Amino acid sequence: MKKRILSLSLAIALTLALVPAATLAVTPGTYNPGDVAVINAIIANNGLTWTKAPADGSSIPSDWIILSADDWYRGVVWSDDTTDKRILDFRVTGLGLTGTLDVRGLTSLAVLACGKNRLTSLDVRGLTALTVLACGENRLTSLDVRDNPALTKLSCFNNRLTALDVSQNAALVDLDCGINDLPALDVSKNTNLLTLDCGHNELPVLDVSQNTALMMLHCSGNVFSEVNISNNPNLIEFWMDPSVREQMDHNMAVYGSKRADKAALDYYRQSDGIEKEGSQYGGIRLQTRRQGRAGLLQAIGRHRKGNI
């Protein structure tokens, strides 16, 4: 009996000795080493306080993982591939990042949330799969999204942008570029836009005549001489400074007869037709408040939670 047990033990030991060590641990390359290198570089260069991962992609630290709904603002979502998993969603909102955030190596990235940091530059060139970019509340002076044709949501509000070219982003549905230093904004190529917030810039003119699907427009706090909303039959919410509402009769805004006739303009002038946030915003709901807001939310599923 003892000999049988000894023989069995030796057989098991021999078998284990012949099995490659990699199969007893996490296999190198489970996570794409290139993607791992990008995050490790951000940890090294941008003040991200996560733990670095092994360069071979064999495992990832627990602080890279979105553990619960409370962690929606930070973490990584990987593809479900068995090996060579790619980063699809990278969230580092409000984690104190500084300098230039370079994520060009994350070529499968679809969602990037890096708002509420102190970033001075952001490089997303070549990320053709990127659909959501939330980089508001940083210190960006420029932003190049011309290489991101799949982009549907861009939130870059409260930066220091002096130019924004969205002519290559035809899929864009939601654009929030408010609180910047933009002297011009061309959205003529963005015919899928449903919401546009460009308030508090330096815009003298805004033409959304090509954006016939537009449902919400916030443009308070600019230096307008003209706002053309004459071809926006689906517009539900339109926000402009209360101080300019008396200019409506003087072509400050051009209304289309199908959507906003004299009755709508009279409604705008009524005190209960003006919506205010502090003293800076004034708005007109072009349908009833209940129908308009409910329709808007239902149509675009808009939410502002966490700057994404």
C-alpha positions as a Markdown table, in Angstrom:
| # | Residue | x | y | z |
|---|---|---|---|---|
| 1 | Met | 0.0 | 0.0 | 0.0 |
| 2 | Lys | 2.8 | 2.3 | 1.0 |
| 3 | Lys | 4.6 | 1.5 | -2.3 |
| 4 | Arg | 1.4 | 2.3 | -4.3 |
| 5 | Ile | 1.0 | 5.7 | -2.5 |
| 6 | Leu | 4.7 | 6.5 | -3.1 |
| 7 | Ser | 4.5 | 5.6 | -6.8 |
| 8 | Leu | 1.4 | 7.8 | -7.2 |
| 9 | Ser | 3.1 | 10.7 | -5.5 |
| 10 | Leu | 6.1 | 10.4 | -7.7 |
| 11 | Ala | 3.9 | 10.2 | -10.8 |
| 12 | Ile | 2.1 | 13.4 | -9.8 |
| 13 | Ala | 5.4 | 15.2 | -9.0 |
| 14 | Leu | 6.7 | 14.2 | -12.4 |
| 15 | Thr | 3.6 | 15.4 | -14.2 |
| 16 | Leu | 3.7 | 18.8 | -12.5 |
| 17 | Ala | 7.4 | 19.1 | -13.4 |
| 18 | Leu | 6.6 | 18.6 | -17.0 |
| 19 | Val | 3.7 | 21.2 | -17.1 |
| 20 | Pro | 5.0 | 24.7 | -18.1 |
| 21 | Ala | 5.0 | 27.1 | -15.2 |
| 22 | Ala | 2.9 | 29.6 | -17.3 |
| 23 | Thr | -0.2 | 27.4 | -17.0 |
| 24 | Leu | 0.0 | 27.4 | -13.2 |
| 25 | Ala | -0.1 | 31.2 | -13.1 |
| 26 | Val | -1.9 | 33.9 | -15.2 |
| 27 | Thr | -0.7 | 33.5 | -18.8 |
| 28 | Pro | 1.5 | 36.4 | -20.0 |
| 29 | Gly | -0.4 | 38.3 | -22.7 |
| 30 | Thr | -3.8 | 37.8 | -21.1 |
| 31 | Tyr | -4.0 | 41.6 | -21.2 |
| 32 | Asn | -2.6 | 43.4 | -24.2 |
| 33 | Pro | 1.0 | 44.5 | -23.2 |
| 34 | Gly | 0.7 | 47.6 | -25.4 |
| 35 | Asp | -2.4 | 48.8 | -23.5 |
| 36 | Val | -0.8 | 48.0 | -20.2 |
| 37 | Ala | 2.2 | 50.1 | -21.2 |
| 38 | Val | 0.0 | 53.1 | -21.9 |
| 39 | Ile | -1.6 | 53.0 | -18.4 |
| 40 | Asn | 1.8 | 52.3 | -16.7 |
| 41 | Ala | 3.1 | 55.4 | -18.5 |
| 42 | Ile | 0.2 | 57.5 | -17.3 |
| 43 | Ile | 0.9 | 56.3 | -13.8 |
| 44 | Ala | 4.6 | 57.3 | -14.2 |
| 45 | Asn | 4.0 | 60.7 | -16.0 |
| 46 | Asn | 0.6 | 62.1 | -15.2 |
| 47 | Gly | 0.2 | 61.6 | -11.4 |
| 48 | Leu | -2.2 | 58.6 | -11.6 |
| 49 | Thr | -1.8 | 56.9 | -8.2 |
| 50 | Trp | -2.7 | 53.4 | -9.4 |
| 51 | Thr | -0.4 | 50.4 | -9.0 |
| 52 | Lys | 1.6 | 49.5 | -12.1 |
| 53 | Ala | 0.8 | 46.2 | -13.9 |
| 54 | Pro | 3.3 | 43.6 | -15.0 |
| 55 | Ala | 4.6 | 44.6 | -18.4 |
| 56 | Asp | 3.9 | 41.2 | -19.9 |
| 57 | Gly | 0.1 | 41.6 | -19.4 |
| 58 | Ser | -0.2 | 38.6 | -17.2 |
| 59 | Ser | -2.4 | 40.4 | -14.6 |
| 60 | Ile | -3.8 | 43.7 | -13.6 |
| 61 | Pro | -3.9 | 45.4 | -10.1 |
| 62 | Ser | -7.3 | 45.6 | -8.4 |
| 63 | Asp | -7.2 | 49.4 | -8.4 |
| 64 | Trp | -7.6 | 49.3 | -12.2 |
| 65 | Ile | -10.9 | 47.6 | -11.9 |
| 66 | Ile | -14.4 | 49.2 | -11.7 |
| 67 | Leu | -15.6 | 47.4 | -8.6 |
| 68 | Ser | -19.0 | 49.0 | -8.1 |
| 69 | Ala | -21.4 | 51.6 | -9.3 |
| 70 | Asp | -19.7 | 54.0 | -6.9 |
| 71 | Asp | -16.5 | 53.7 | -8.9 |
| 72 | Trp | -18.1 | 54.7 | -12.2 |
| 73 | Tyr | -15.7 | 57.6 | -12.6 |
| 74 | Arg | -12.5 | 55.6 | -12.5 |
| 75 | Gly | -11.2 | 52.2 | -13.8 |
| 76 | Val | -10.7 | 50.2 | -16.9 |
| 77 | Val | -13.1 | 48.0 | -18.9 |
| 78 | Trp | -11.4 | 45.3 | -21.0 |
| 79 | Ser | -12.7 | 43.3 | -23.9 |
| 80 | Asp | -13.9 | 39.8 | -23.2 |
| 81 | Asp | -11.3 | 38.1 | -25.3 |
| 82 | Thr | -9.6 | 35.1 | -23.7 |
| 83 | Thr | -6.1 | 36.5 | -24.4 |
| 84 | Asp | -4.8 | 39.9 | -25.6 |
| 85 | Lys | -7.7 | 41.7 | -23.9 |
| 86 | Arg | -8.0 | 45.3 | -25.1 |
| 87 | Ile | -9.0 | 48.4 | -23.2 |
| 88 | Leu | -12.5 | 49.6 | -24.3 |
| 89 | Asp | -13.3 | 52.1 | -21.6 |
| 90 | Phe | -10.8 | 54.2 | -19.6 |
| 91 | Arg | -12.1 | 56.4 | -16.8 |
| 92 | Val | -9.9 | 58.7 | -14.7 |
| 93 | Thr | -12.3 | 61.5 | -13.8 |
| 94 | Gly | -11.2 | 63.8 | -11.0 |
| 95 | Leu | -8.0 | 61.9 | -10.1 |
| 96 | Gly | -5.6 | 64.9 | -10.1 |
| 97 | Leu | -3.9 | 64.1 | -13.5 |
| 98 | Thr | -1.6 | 66.7 | -14.9 |
| 99 | Gly | 0.4 | 67.4 | -18.0 |
| 100 | Thr | -0.2 | 65.7 | -21.4 |
| 101 | Leu | -2.4 | 62.7 | -21.4 |
| 102 | Asp | -1.3 | 60.5 | -24.3 |
| 103 | Val | -3.7 | 57.5 | -25.0 |
| 104 | Arg | -2.8 | 57.0 | -28.7 |
| 105 | Gly | -1.7 | 53.4 | -28.0 |
| 106 | Leu | -5.2 | 52.4 | -26.8 |
| 107 | Thr | -6.4 | 51.7 | -30.4 |
| 108 | Ser | -9.6 | 49.8 | -29.3 |
| 109 | Leu | -10.7 | 52.6 | -26.9 |
| 110 | Ala | -14.4 | 53.5 | -27.2 |
| 111 | Val | -14.9 | 55.6 | -24.1 |
| 112 | Leu | -12.5 | 58.0 | -22.4 |
| 113 | Ala | -13.5 | 60.0 | -19.3 |
| 114 | Cys | -10.7 | 62.2 | -18.1 |
| 115 | Gly | -12.6 | 65.3 | -16.9 |
| 116 | Lys | -12.1 | 67.3 | -13.7 |
| 117 | Asn | -8.3 | 67.0 | -13.7 |
| 118 | Arg | -5.5 | 69.5 | -14.5 |
| 119 | Leu | -4.5 | 68.3 | -17.9 |
| 120 | Thr | -2.9 | 70.8 | -20.3 |
| 121 | Ser | -3.0 | 68.6 | -23.3 |
| 122 | Leu | -4.8 | 65.5 | -24.6 |
| 123 | Asp | -3.7 | 63.3 | -27.5 |
| 124 | Val | -6.4 | 61.0 | -28.9 |
| 125 | Arg | -5.1 | 60.9 | -32.5 |
| 126 | Gly | -5.7 | 57.7 | -34.4 |
| 127 | Leu | -8.4 | 56.4 | -32.1 |
| 128 | Thr | -10.9 | 55.6 | -34.8 |
| 129 | Ala | -13.1 | 53.5 | -32.4 |
| 130 | Leu | -13.6 | 56.3 | -29.9 |
| 131 | Thr | -17.3 | 57.1 | -29.5 |
| 132 | Val | -17.4 | 59.1 | -26.2 |
| 133 | Leu | -14.8 | 61.7 | -25.0 |
| 134 | Ala | -15.4 | 63.5 | -21.8 |
| 135 | Cys | -12.5 | 65.8 | -21.0 |
| 136 | Gly | -14.3 | 68.8 | -19.5 |
| 137 | Glu | -13.0 | 70.9 | -16.6 |
| 138 | Asn | -9.3 | 70.7 | -17.4 |
| 139 | Arg | -6.8 | 73.2 | -18.7 |
| 140 | Leu | -6.8 | 72.3 | -22.4 |
| 141 | Thr | -5.9 | 75.1 | -24.8 |
| 142 | Ser | -6.3 | 72.8 | -27.9 |
| 143 | Leu | -8.1 | 69.6 | -28.8 |
| 144 | Asp | -7.7 | 67.6 | -32.0 |
| 145 | Val | -10.6 | 65.2 | -32.7 |
| 146 | Arg | -10.2 | 65.0 | -36.5 |
| 147 | Asp | -9.0 | 61.4 | -36.2 |
| 148 | Asn | -12.0 | 60.3 | -34.3 |
| 149 | Pro | -14.8 | 59.8 | -36.9 |
| 150 | Ala | -16.9 | 57.5 | -34.7 |
| 151 | Leu | -17.3 | 60.1 | -32.0 |
| 152 | Thr | -20.9 | 60.6 | -30.9 |
| 153 | Lys | -20.5 | 62.5 | -27.6 |
| 154 | Leu | -17.9 | 65.1 | -27.0 |
| 155 | Ser | -17.9 | 67.0 | -23.7 |
| 156 | Cys | -15.0 | 69.5 | -23.5 |
| 157 | Phe | -16.6 | 72.3 | -21.5 |
| 158 | Asn | -14.8 | 74.5 | -19.1 |
| 159 | Asn | -11.3 | 74.4 | -20.7 |
| 160 | Arg | -9.3 | 77.1 | -22.4 |
| 161 | Leu | -10.0 | 76.1 | -26.0 |
| 162 | Thr | -9.5 | 78.8 | -28.7 |
| 163 | Ala | -10.5 | 76.6 | -31.6 |
| 164 | Leu | -12.5 | 73.4 | -32.1 |
| 165 | Asp | -12.7 | 71.6 | -35.5 |
| 166 | Val | -15.6 | 69.0 | -35.5 |
| 167 | Ser | -15.9 | 68.9 | -39.3 |
| 168 | Gln | -14.7 | 65.3 | -39.4 |
| 169 | Asn | -17.1 | 64.1 | -36.7 |
| 170 | Ala | -20.2 | 63.5 | -38.7 |
| 171 | Ala | -21.6 | 61.0 | -36.2 |
| 172 | Leu | -21.6 | 63.5 | -33.4 |
| 173 | Val | -24.9 | 63.6 | -31.5 |
| 174 | Asp | -24.1 | 65.5 | -28.3 |
| 175 | Leu | -21.6 | 68.4 | -28.2 |
| 176 | Asp | -20.8 | 70.4 | -25.1 |
| 177 | Cys | -18.1 | 72.9 | -25.7 |
| 178 | Gly | -19.3 | 75.7 | -23.3 |
| 179 | Ile | -17.2 | 77.8 | -21.1 |
| 180 | Asn | -14.2 | 78.1 | -23.4 |
| 181 | Asp | -12.7 | 80.9 | -25.5 |
| 182 | Leu | -14.0 | 79.9 | -28.9 |
| 183 | Pro | -14.4 | 82.8 | -31.4 |
| 184 | Ala | -16.1 | 80.6 | -34.0 |
| 185 | Leu | -17.9 | 77.2 | -34.2 |
| 186 | Asp | -18.8 | 75.5 | -37.4 |
| 187 | Val | -21.3 | 72.6 | -36.9 |
| 188 | Ser | -22.5 | 72.5 | -40.5 |
| 189 | Lys | -21.1 | 69.0 | -41.0 |
| 190 | Asn | -22.7 | 67.6 | -37.8 |
| 191 | Thr | -26.1 | 66.9 | -39.2 |
| 192 | Asn | -26.8 | 64.3 | -36.5 |
| 193 | Leu | -26.5 | 66.7 | -33.6 |
| 194 | Leu | -29.4 | 66.5 | -31.1 |
| 195 | Thr | -27.9 | 68.7 | -28.4 |
| 196 | Leu | -25.4 | 71.6 | -28.6 |
| 197 | Asp | -24.1 | 73.6 | -25.6 |
| 198 | Cys | -21.8 | 76.3 | -26.7 |
| 199 | Gly | -22.6 | 78.9 | -24.0 |
| 200 | His | -20.0 | 81.3 | -22.6 |
| 201 | Asn | -17.6 | 81.5 | -25.5 |
| 202 | Glu | -16.8 | 84.4 | -27.8 |
| 203 | Leu | -19.1 | 83.5 | -30.6 |
| 204 | Pro | -20.5 | 86.5 | -32.6 |
| 205 | Val | -22.5 | 84.2 | -35.0 |
| 206 | Leu | -24.1 | 80.8 | -34.7 |
| 207 | Asp | -25.6 | 79.0 | -37.7 |
| 208 | Val | -27.4 | 75.7 | -36.9 |
| 209 | Ser | -29.4 | 75.7 | -40.1 |
| 210 | Gln | -27.9 | 72.4 | -41.2 |
| 211 | Asn | -28.7 | 70.7 | -37.9 |
| 212 | Thr | -32.3 | 69.9 | -38.5 |
| 213 | Ala | -32.4 | 67.1 | -35.9 |
| 214 | Leu | -31.3 | 69.5 | -33.1 |
| 215 | Met | -33.5 | 69.3 | -30.1 |
| 216 | Met | -31.6 | 71.4 | -27.5 |
| 217 | Leu | -29.5 | 74.5 | -28.0 |
| 218 | His | -27.7 | 76.4 | -25.1 |
| 219 | Cys | -25.8 | 79.4 | -26.3 |
| 220 | Ser | -26.0 | 81.9 | -23.5 |
| 221 | Gly | -23.0 | 84.1 | -22.7 |
| 222 | Asn | -21.7 | 84.9 | -26.1 |
| 223 | Val | -21.4 | 88.1 | -28.2 |
| 224 | Phe | -24.0 | 87.3 | -30.8 |
| 225 | Ser | -25.1 | 89.5 | -33.6 |
| 226 | Glu | -27.0 | 86.6 | -35.2 |
| 227 | Val | -28.3 | 83.3 | -34.2 |
| 228 | Asn | -29.9 | 81.4 | -37.0 |
| 229 | Ile | -32.4 | 78.7 | -35.9 |
| 230 | Ser | -34.7 | 79.1 | -38.9 |
| 231 | Asn | -34.4 | 75.5 | -40.0 |
| 232 | Asn | -34.7 | 73.6 | -36.8 |
| 233 | Pro | -38.2 | 72.0 | -36.7 |
| 234 | Asn | -37.3 | 69.6 | -33.8 |
| 235 | Leu | -35.9 | 72.2 | -31.4 |
| 236 | Ile | -37.4 | 71.8 | -28.0 |
| 237 | Glu | -35.2 | 73.9 | -25.8 |
| 238 | Phe | -33.4 | 77.1 | -26.7 |
| 239 | Trp | -31.4 | 79.0 | -24.1 |
| 240 | Met | -30.1 | 82.5 | -24.5 |
| 241 | Asp | -29.3 | 85.4 | -22.2 |
| 242 | Pro | -32.4 | 87.1 | -20.8 |
| 243 | Ser | -30.7 | 90.4 | -21.6 |
| 244 | Val | -30.9 | 89.9 | -25.3 |
| 245 | Arg | -34.5 | 88.7 | -25.5 |
| 246 | Glu | -35.7 | 92.1 | -26.4 |
| 247 | Gln | -33.5 | 91.9 | -29.5 |
| 248 | Met | -35.6 | 89.0 | -30.8 |
| 249 | Asp | -37.5 | 91.5 | -33.0 |
| 250 | His | -34.2 | 92.8 | -34.4 |
| 251 | Asn | -33.0 | 89.6 | -36.0 |
| 252 | Met | -30.9 | 88.6 | -33.0 |
| 253 | Ala | -32.5 | 85.2 | -33.6 |
| 254 | Val | -34.2 | 84.1 | -36.9 |
| 255 | Tyr | -37.2 | 81.8 | -36.3 |
| 256 | Gly | -38.8 | 79.5 | -38.8 |
| 257 | Ser | -42.5 | 79.9 | -39.4 |
| 258 | Lys | -43.2 | 76.1 | -39.0 |
| 259 | Arg | -41.8 | 75.9 | -35.5 |
| 260 | Ala | -41.7 | 79.2 | -33.8 |
| 261 | Asp | -44.3 | 81.6 | -35.0 |
| 262 | Lys | -45.6 | 84.8 | -33.3 |
| 263 | Ala | -47.3 | 82.8 | -30.6 |
| 264 | Ala | -44.0 | 81.1 | -29.7 |
| 265 | Leu | -42.2 | 84.4 | -29.6 |
| 266 | Asp | -44.9 | 85.9 | -27.4 |
| 267 | Tyr | -44.5 | 82.8 | -25.1 |
| 268 | Tyr | -40.8 | 83.6 | -24.9 |
| 269 | Arg | -41.5 | 87.1 | -23.8 |
| 270 | Gln | -43.7 | 86.0 | -20.9 |
| 271 | Ser | -42.0 | 85.9 | -17.6 |
| 272 | Asp | -43.1 | 82.3 | -17.0 |
| 273 | Gly | -41.6 | 81.3 | -20.3 |
| 274 | Ile | -38.1 | 82.3 | -19.1 |
| 275 | Glu | -36.1 | 79.6 | -17.4 |
| 276 | Lys | -33.2 | 80.9 | -15.3 |
| 277 | Glu | -30.1 | 79.4 | -13.8 |
| 278 | Gly | -28.9 | 82.2 | -11.5 |
| 279 | Ser | -29.1 | 85.3 | -13.7 |
| 280 | Gln | -27.0 | 84.1 | -16.6 |
| 281 | Tyr | -29.4 | 81.9 | -18.6 |
| 282 | Gly | -32.7 | 82.5 | -20.3 |
| 283 | Gly | -34.6 | 79.9 | -22.3 |
| 284 | Ile | -37.6 | 79.1 | -24.3 |
| 285 | Arg | -39.3 | 75.8 | -24.3 |
| 286 | Leu | -40.9 | 75.5 | -27.7 |
| 287 | Gln | -43.3 | 72.8 | -26.6 |
| 288 | Thr | -45.0 | 72.6 | -23.3 |
| 289 | Arg | -42.5 | 72.2 | -20.5 |
| 290 | Arg | -43.8 | 68.7 | -19.7 |
| 291 | Gln | -43.9 | 67.4 | -23.2 |
| 292 | Gly | -40.7 | 69.2 | -24.3 |
| 293 | Arg | -38.4 | 68.0 | -21.4 |
| 294 | Ala | -39.8 | 64.5 | -21.4 |
| 295 | Gly | -39.4 | 64.2 | -25.1 |
| 296 | Leu | -35.9 | 65.5 | -25.0 |
| 297 | Leu | -34.8 | 63.1 | -22.3 |
| 298 | Gln | -36.5 | 60.1 | -24.0 |
| 299 | Ala | -35.1 | 60.9 | -27.4 |
| 300 | Ile | -31.4 | 61.4 | -26.4 |
| 301 | Gly | -31.1 | 59.7 | -23.0 |
| 302 | Arg | -29.1 | 62.6 | -21.8 |
| 303 | His | -27.3 | 62.6 | -18.5 |
| 304 | Arg | -24.6 | 64.7 | -17.0 |
| 305 | Lys | -23.5 | 62.3 | -14.2 |
| 306 | Gly | -19.7 | 62.3 | -13.9 |
| 307 | Asn | -19.0 | 64.4 | -16.9 |
| 308 | Ile | -19.8 | 61.6 | -19.3 |
